[in-house]
């Protein structure tokens, strides 16, 4: 007799709603299994036939870290396309390749950690390359498009599950795990939250990742906004994945909690569902969670809530429905009644001709023409071109790139388009020899003939753990020196490259080898400094911080005990030289320059009809994750190359290839372009734009400032108060937000705006008045004409990229919701459309306005603050000086404190005291003084705690009279309240009583 087939458990039944299936599965999991599911690497539950699962697959502009994949332009380059439909197609291609790669490598995850929607508030942020724009609406439009492509079009199942990074207000790498941004309510709602909210509400987001930094004194991994904001925007279960190591930071570096059990409990209660910590070893985090349960810091119900959200993602990814998942096997094989999606075998498309063409299209659309006095486009059949510069023959990758399958540099692109016989190349590096104090020269041994795999080609769950090569012979010192290519990337950071293209690098054993195809890695091992020392230089390796020495068994970094002193006093220099000569200490090298890079550039430029100087950054050096930039200036060596080229040939084009803006004076340049690192097709795209095959139509996604002096402090997150981004910056930028030129010309006309019940209908026309077919990016801005509070100078509300043939006219219409005109009113704690006149501005950039009109909106009149009924939250100020917002408690709420060493002031406008208040109360902690005055009058009350509180969260209520009994009440009516704060004091609230 055959045993009966056991019934299918409900969680395996594809006809049941996901919620019921998750309930069933949760009920079958033990507490140990549920707790184990909260680490990034969730183990399999074999007794239920459930596979292991991991959160997190980097996919910012292609599948990253897991080996060869199609590499698209950096995110900031995708933002520069201003083309959501293009970016949606890029996201779709990335998700298909993710599925294809997972089919042959189970390490590839489907919960993709992309895109980054942090706003590009400050151009010195090291991770500028990862964001889309400084504008929240443009960012959300591009992010929404990318997530829709990543998600797929099936109504039930998702191709991949995108997670937005990094919640919240994260724009600094300097001390990123211990610094706090002071984000006032208006900036929070109008700026930082907006990009996240619009993307989440669009319905293609699976979750978010909190950032390393703190906001208003509280780490983002215990942010109350996860509950109060994020999870109110959608009915979908959103998965919150911690950033790597951030849960441990709550104790180890931030010292926000005393124990790790408290930290994981607080994170989970705040909304974190998956802990990325201690790599693949889940035992540490699971042990902390179990400890928190034993101590009563967590409940099983809270554990279950987090597991439920993770399971929701897994169900949507089709893990439990292999027969119905339309993406799992390259098509839908489900039974009758199963939802179906468009597509088929192409669901596992990988490195297809379509993907290659899309990578080129994206790279072409990302190119921004900044200036053109008629030099461009070049005529390929009649122009001899010199292409020069450190990036002229480079196709650079960044930390979140995959391994290149195809590669195109600017030089290769120009060879292909103009013909190799019409193109001359000069890299512009200095050619140098390094001579030891003993008279020998550094020598690079020949490498074996076997081809070298590119770094990361084999894939890695954590590429930070990839080790350097030790299979090659280390450098030696001898009579025959090797000429090295020295590139100075700014701030004294150098790379040295052997003649065969290998970069000098230091592996774990400390020896110096020519072993790297490119600089890279979490800690870059291919960068050095030359430090003056005596009559020569120490060669200091940046990755280890140690100087180089010459030993009998090869060249290596000196051990700590042998490191040369910082001082360069003559006696110490002599001692260092003696030690080096004996092989016991750091070597003092003589730098012999055999060819100056600027001379080679000048020679090539003089022989050409036109020069293309390709300058910019290496994404792993001077501005990257963990490292902010210090200046907008182009590195000095590249400035020198540019000047040399321009002096030799006035027909010089500057092509900036970079992850961020530069401050470069374009006055003497007839043409200038910018593109982000454009992925595998970058060189082909740039060459086609230079040749006029493509009319450039990229637009700047952020303001390019003219000088470092125009920038606020990196940690100043108050875009309103410090007048940041195009929204508030009142100076003259080098190039404005939205700027970008074309080989065609466009005329705008007929702008009308009509106010309707639900919004505003806007229409106008755009005509291509040029001689070539070209794209135009139509931009529509609004401005409140006479606002009662500081409002943006202009604010992007809509845009569209369209292609027009010569003479063609297109009608443009936008339907703007009334919310597009709203601001966050701190007086009432919500959005409000202010009555009055609004200007609508249509044009080609935030500064190039071609048409304008004005309309009047009824809006909602302002109401004075009812301070007798509601009091004042300290962080709800209208204006401030010398203060910062901090955490009121570790769980929620804000307080305000003076900046250390300063007197702070808070201003609250239009406060209605009715018939007057006789007493004021304040909630404060710490020690110091709060002084209250009205308008510009005298101090009416001063309040100071009699004794300092035991901790920053121990608040006391203090009261003081505003009027004597029987005396007239001076506070009657509507007034401006001014509060002055002194000392180490936190102010949470102010109350008034009649």
Secondary structure, 3 states (H helix, E strand, C coil): CCCCCCCCCHHHCCCCCHHHHHHHHHHHCCHHHHHHCCECEECCEHHHCECCEECCEECCCCCCCCCECCCCCCHHHHHHCCCHHHHHHHHHHHHHHHHHHHHHCCCCCCCEEEEECCCCCCCCCCCHHHCCCCCHHHHHHHHHHHHHHHHCCCCCCCCCCCEEEEECCCCCCCCCCCCEECCCHHHHHHHHHHHHHHHHHCCCCCEEEECCCEECCEEHHHCCHHHHCHHHCCCCCCEEECCCCHHHHHHHCCCCCCCHHHHHHHHHHHCCCEECCCCCCCHHHHHHHHHHHHCCCCCHHHHHHHHHHHHHHHHHCCCCCCCCCCCCCCCCCCCCCCCCCCCCHHHHCCCCHHHHHHHHHHHHHCCEEEEECCCCCCCCCCCCEEEECCCCCCCCCCCCCCECCCCCCHHHHHHHHHCHHHEEEECCCEEEEEECCCCCEEECCCCCCCCCCCCCCCCCCCHHHCCCCCCCCCCEEECCCCCEEEEECCCCCEEEECCCCCEEEECCCCEEEEEECCCCCCCCCCCEEEEEECCEEEEEECCCCEEEEEECCEEEECCHHHCCCCCCCHHHHHHHHHHHHCCCCCCEEEEEEEECHHHHHHHHHHCCCEEEEEEECCCCCCCECCECCCCCCCCHHHHHHHHHHHHHCCCEEEEEECCCCCCCCCCCCCEEEEECCCHHHHHHHHHHHHHCCCCCCCCCCCCECCCHHHCCCCCCCCCCCCCCHHHHCCCCCCECCCCCECCCCEEEEEEEEEECCCEEEEEEEEEECCCCCEEEEEEEEEEECCCCCCCCCCEEEEEEEEEECCCCEEEEEEEEEHHHHCEEECCCCEEECCCEEEEEEEECCCCCEEEEEEEEECCCCCCCEEHHHHCEEHHHCCEEECEEEEECCCCCCEEEEECCCCCEEEEEEEEECCCCCCEEEEEEEECCEEEEEECCCCEEEEECCCCCCCCCCCCEEEEEECCCCCCCCCCCCEEEEEEEEECCEEEEEEEEEC
